Amino acid sequence: MKNHIKVNGKVLQTNKRFTQLKNSQKEWIAAELYKLYHKKMKERRTTKKLPPNQRDIVTSSLYAQIQNREIWIPYGEVKKYVFSKTTKIVKSFKKQFPELSEEIEAEHAIKKDDLS
């Protein structure tokens, strides 16, 4: 049991992988990730990938929600999962919010023209 620790009377595996979670847990994490990432994209008014510090904020809030649901998985695994899904999330944002995406891209085009 070298890869286990005891927390609150429960034995937890310290080297658990994302793939070892139950399907319902994986689906819940994916749905929450999409919600949080899309929310942050709307706040920042962007249709591109978030900068690393903003991605870390999304990852941290997702991890806090995971802990609240008492799903145990190392932070590094969650961070790796978020990084692997970033491109797919950005594409889904454009499909899910086409009007908003066009509006944001138009704003950015105007700003670029003003800078020129």
Long-range contacts (C-beta under 8 A, 24 or more apart in sequence): 12-72, 13-72, 14-74, 15-74, 16-72, 16-73, 16-74, 16-77, 17-77, 18-73, 18-77, 18-78, 18-80, 18-81, 21-71, 21-73, 25-69, 25-71, 28-69, 29-62, 29-66, 29-71, 29-78, 29-81, 30-85, 32-62, 32-65, 33-58, 33-62, 33-81, 33-82, 33-85, 33-89, 34-89, 34-92, 36-61, 36-62, 37-82, 37-86, 37-89, 37-93, 38-89, 38-92, 38-93, 38-96, 38-97, 41-90, 41-93, 42-97, 42-100, 45-104, 45-107, 46-104, 46-108, 47-90, 47-93, 47-94, 47-101, 47-104, 47-105, 48-90, 49-86, 49-87, 49-90, 50-86, 55-82, 55-83, 55-86, 58-82
